[in-house]
Amino acid sequence: MNNDSCLPDNSAPCSGLGYPTYVVNATSAKEVKLGIDFARKNNIRLTVKASGHDYLKRSAAPYSLSIWTRYMTGDFEYHDNFTPKGCDITINTTAVTAGAASSVSDIYSDLDQYNLTAVDGMGPEVTLGGYATGGGHSPLSNIYGLGSDQVYEVEMVTPTGKIIVANECRNQDLFWAVRGGGGSTYGILTRVTIRTVPSTPIAVYDFTIETPVNETSFWDSISYLLAQYPALADSDVAAYTYIYPNTSAAGVTSGQGNSSFQAVFALYNPTNQHELEELLEPFVQHINATYYDQQLRTEVSSTIFPTFYEMFMKYADDEGAGVDKVVGSRLLPPSTLKKGEFRDALIQFLGDAGGRLYMVSGKGVWNAEPRGGDSVNPAWRNALIHAVTSQSWTPLDERERDTVEHEINHVQVEAMRRLVPDSGAYLNEAYWDEPNFQQAFWGSNYERLHKIKKAVDPDDVFWCHVCVASERWQEVGNYLCRI
Ligand SMILES: Cc1cc2nc3c(=O)[nH]c(=O)nc-3n(C[C@H](O)[C@H](O)[C@H](O)COP(=O)(O)OP(=O)(O)OC[C@H]3O[C@@H](n4cnc5c(N)ncnc54)[C@H](O)[C@@H]3O)c2cc1C
C-alpha cells in the first residue's frame, strides 16, 4: 500500500516519503547480509520490502536503506519427507523449500505440477516473507492451520549479520518468533520450507443476496445466514464473504447502489459432488421463502474445481498494491455470530463502504500443532472469522484521510472491539496504528517475543511501527528517535 507516497499515476502529485533513499536489490543471503551489516555499522534506518503489499506501512520509510527481496523467488526444492538441519527426526509429510519472496501465484502454480498445494494466501503477489511471519490465512486454514503453522525451517540473516538456519532443533527461539511475530523484526528470511498437501478437488458454492439500500430484509437475511457459519465450520466449510451495504458508496457500482452480500463457500476434498450444496441449500431455501419479495434477490452458482489451483485462478484477490486505503479488523470467535448485539455491531463495523468476513479459521487453526510451537496471535486459536473493513481516500487529501482513519479506528473497528474485548486482530490486515497493538496482535505471546527481540537485536537494527519492541523508538517528522 503506498499511503500517499509517490502514486503510480502521472496525473497525481508526488511525495517521496514512502520511499527509501537507497535500495539493495538483494538476490542472495550474502547480499542481504551486506545490506544489514552496512545499516547496522552506519546506524541507518533499515526497511525490508518484498511485494510492498503491507497495509501497516512496514515495508517503506523515508530516508531509509531498503533491502528489496523481490527477486529471491522460486528455486523450489521438493521433499517427500523432511529432516530439518541438525535434527535426527524426519517429518513425514511432503514439503517444499523456496525463496522467501516467492509469491502466492508462483507457489500454487509450481506445486500444481505435482498435484500438490500449500496453505498460502489468495492475493497472487503476496510473498512468503510477509505472509508466513504474520500468521497467514488461506482457504485451507480451516483444515491445515495458518501459514506460520506450516513452516518447518527457515534460512535467515539475523540483525548481527549471521546467516543461520532456524528450526525446531536449531535457534529455536528465533524459529518460534519469526512464525507469527511479524515481518522485518527478527531479521530477513531468505529461504523457507513449508509443508505441502495434496491438491484435491474443491467444491465452491457462490451465493449472492441483493436488495435496495437500507432494506431490513438485507440485514435480516444475512444475520440469519451468518448465524449458520459455526455449524458450517463444523462440517469443514470455509467462506469468503463480501458485504457492501451500499455498492455505490463502496465504489463497486456507479449511480444508484444496492446492498450486496456475496459468500463464496468452499469445501476441500468433498466426499461427493453434492456435499456442499446439500449443506447450504436448506439455508438458501429458508432465505428465499422468508425474505423473498420484490426487493430481495438471490443467486447461486455451484462448481467443483478439479484442483485447488483452478479454484485460485477463478477467485484470486487481484486488488494489488499502490492504493490509498486504510483497513481495520477483528478476530471473531464463533459464538459472536449468534449474539443479539452482533447485527448492530456489524452494521457499524461495515459502515457504508463495507468489508469482508473471512471464515478461514476452524478446527485446523484451533487444533494446530506447529513444530516447536509458534508465536501466532492466540486469538486466532479461538476465532472463526477474520472481519475486515476498509475505506479509501482521495490521493493526497489529508483531511479526508484523517476523517477516514478516525472512522475506521474509533467508530468501525471500535464496534467490534467492544463486542469481543478479549479477542485481537490479525496483524497483517489490521489498522496501521492499532491501539494497544501488543495485546491485539500477540496477546500472551508478547512478553516472550519482546524478550527474544531484545536478545537478538539489542540495538534495534530492525524497527517498524506497531512491531515487537517498537515502543523504544518514535517517528518524529521523518526521523526515528530513541525514546
Ligand atoms: C491484495 C492482497 C491480498 C491479500 N491476501 C491475503 C490472504 O489471502 N491471506 C493473508 O493472510 N494475507 C493476505 N494479505 C495480507 C498479506 O499477508 C500482508 O500484506 C503481507 O504482509 C504481505 O507480505 P509481502 O511480503 O508480500 O509484502 P511486503 O509489504 O513486502 O512485506 C510485508 C512485511 O513483511 C516484511 N517482510 C517481507 N519479506 C520479508 C522477509 N523475507 N523477511 C522478513 N520480513 C519480511 C516487510 O518488511 C513488511 O514488514 C493480502 C494483502 C493484499 C494487499
The ligand as an SDF file (V2000), in Angstrom:
LIG
                    3D

 53 58  0  0  0  0  0  0  0  0999 V2000
   -4.3940   -7.9530   -2.4500 C   0  0  0  0  0  0  0  0  0  0  0  0
   -3.9920   -8.5660   -1.1310 C   0  0  0  0  0  0  0  0  0  0  0  0
   -4.4070   -9.8630   -0.8250 C   0  0  0  0  0  0  0  0  0  0  0  0
   -4.0390  -10.4520    0.3890 C   0  0  0  0  0  0  0  0  0  0  0  0
   -4.4520  -11.7340    0.6490 N   0  0  0  0  0  0  0  0  0  0  0  0
   -4.1020  -12.3140    1.8290 C   0  0  0  0  0  0  0  0  0  0  0  0
   -4.5220  -13.6410    2.1480 C   0  0  0  0  0  0  0  0  0  0  0  0
   -5.2310  -14.2960    1.3720 O   0  0  0  0  0  0  0  0  0  0  0  0
   -4.1440  -14.1700    3.3360 N   0  0  0  0  0  0  0  0  0  0  0  0
   -3.3740  -13.4630    4.2300 C   0  0  0  0  0  0  0  0  0  0  0  0
   -3.0680  -13.9870    5.3100 O   0  0  0  0  0  0  0  0  0  0  0  0
   -2.9700  -12.2130    3.9610 N   0  0  0  0  0  0  0  0  0  0  0  0
   -3.3170  -11.6220    2.7850 C   0  0  0  0  0  0  0  0  0  0  0  0
   -2.9050  -10.3480    2.5300 N   0  0  0  0  0  0  0  0  0  0  0  0
   -2.0970   -9.6500    3.5350 C   0  0  0  0  0  0  0  0  0  0  0  0
   -0.6380  -10.0770    3.4260 C   0  0  0  0  0  0  0  0  0  0  0  0
   -0.4160  -11.2550    4.1580 O   0  0  0  0  0  0  0  0  0  0  0  0
    0.2550   -8.9820    4.0140 C   0  0  0  0  0  0  0  0  0  0  0  0
    0.0260   -7.7830    3.3040 O   0  0  0  0  0  0  0  0  0  0  0  0
    1.7310   -9.3680    3.9830 C   0  0  0  0  0  0  0  0  0  0  0  0
    2.4060   -8.5730    4.9180 O   0  0  0  0  0  0  0  0  0  0  0  0
    2.3530   -9.1860    2.6100 C   0  0  0  0  0  0  0  0  0  0  0  0
    3.6510   -9.6730    2.6370 O   0  0  0  0  0  0  0  0  0  0  0  0
    4.6550   -9.3030    1.4450 P   0  0  0  0  0  0  0  0  0  0  0  0
    5.9760   -9.8870    1.7800 O   0  0  0  0  0  0  0  0  0  0  0  0
    4.0200   -9.6820    0.1650 O   0  0  0  0  0  0  0  0  0  0  0  0
    4.6310   -7.7050    1.5000 O   0  0  0  0  0  0  0  0  0  0  0  0
    5.7180   -6.6010    1.9400 P   0  0  0  0  0  0  0  0  0  0  0  0
    4.9580   -5.3170    2.0550 O   0  0  0  0  0  0  0  0  0  0  0  0
    6.8770   -6.6000    1.0360 O   0  0  0  0  0  0  0  0  0  0  0  0
    6.1720   -7.0760    3.3860 O   0  0  0  0  0  0  0  0  0  0  0  0
    5.2650   -7.1330    4.4610 C   0  0  0  0  0  0  0  0  0  0  0  0
    6.0180   -7.1760    5.7870 C   0  0  0  0  0  0  0  0  0  0  0  0
    6.8530   -8.3260    5.8370 O   0  0  0  0  0  0  0  0  0  0  0  0
    8.2310   -7.9420    5.8800 C   0  0  0  0  0  0  0  0  0  0  0  0
    8.9670   -8.8850    5.0310 N   0  0  0  0  0  0  0  0  0  0  0  0
    8.7730   -9.1440    3.7220 C   0  0  0  0  0  0  0  0  0  0  0  0
    9.6390  -10.0740    3.3220 N   0  0  0  0  0  0  0  0  0  0  0  0
   10.3700  -10.4290    4.3950 C   0  0  0  0  0  0  0  0  0  0  0  0
   11.4240  -11.3620    4.6180 C   0  0  0  0  0  0  0  0  0  0  0  0
   11.9110  -12.0940    3.6120 N   0  0  0  0  0  0  0  0  0  0  0  0
   11.9460  -11.4760    5.8650 N   0  0  0  0  0  0  0  0  0  0  0  0
   11.4670  -10.7260    6.8850 C   0  0  0  0  0  0  0  0  0  0  0  0
   10.4760   -9.8260    6.7350 N   0  0  0  0  0  0  0  0  0  0  0  0
    9.9340   -9.6830    5.5000 C   0  0  0  0  0  0  0  0  0  0  0  0
    8.2520   -6.4960    5.4160 C   0  0  0  0  0  0  0  0  0  0  0  0
    9.3400   -5.7870    5.9290 O   0  0  0  0  0  0  0  0  0  0  0  0
    6.9550   -5.9920    5.9930 C   0  0  0  0  0  0  0  0  0  0  0  0
    7.1080   -5.7820    7.3800 O   0  0  0  0  0  0  0  0  0  0  0  0
   -3.2610   -9.7270    1.3250 C   0  0  0  0  0  0  0  0  0  0  0  0
   -2.8470   -8.4140    1.0300 C   0  0  0  0  0  0  0  0  0  0  0  0
   -3.2080   -7.8260   -0.1840 C   0  0  0  0  0  0  0  0  0  0  0  0
   -2.7570   -6.4230   -0.4790 C   0  0  0  0  0  0  0  0  0  0  0  0
  1  2  1  0
  2  3  1  0
  2 52  2  0
  3  4  2  0
  4  5  1  0
  4 50  1  0
  5  6  2  0
  6  7  1  0
  6 13  1  0
  7  8  2  0
  7  9  1  0
  9 10  1  0
 10 11  2  0
 10 12  1  0
 12 13  2  0
 13 14  1  0
 14 15  1  0
 14 50  1  0
 15 16  1  0
 16 17  1  0
 16 18  1  0
 18 19  1  0
 18 20  1  0
 20 21  1  0
 20 22  1  0
 22 23  1  0
 23 24  1  0
 24 25  2  0
 24 26  1  0
 24 27  1  0
 27 28  1  0
 28 29  2  0
 28 30  1  0
 28 31  1  0
 31 32  1  0
 32 33  1  0
 33 34  1  0
 33 48  1  0
 34 35  1  0
 35 36  1  0
 35 46  1  0
 36 37  1  0
 36 45  1  0
 37 38  2  0
 38 39  1  0
 39 40  1  0
 39 45  2  0
 40 41  1  0
 40 42  2  0
 42 43  1  0
 43 44  2  0
 44 45  1  0
 46 47  1  0
 46 48  1  0
 48 49  1  0
 50 51  2  0
 51 52  1  0
 52 53  1  0
M  END
$$$$
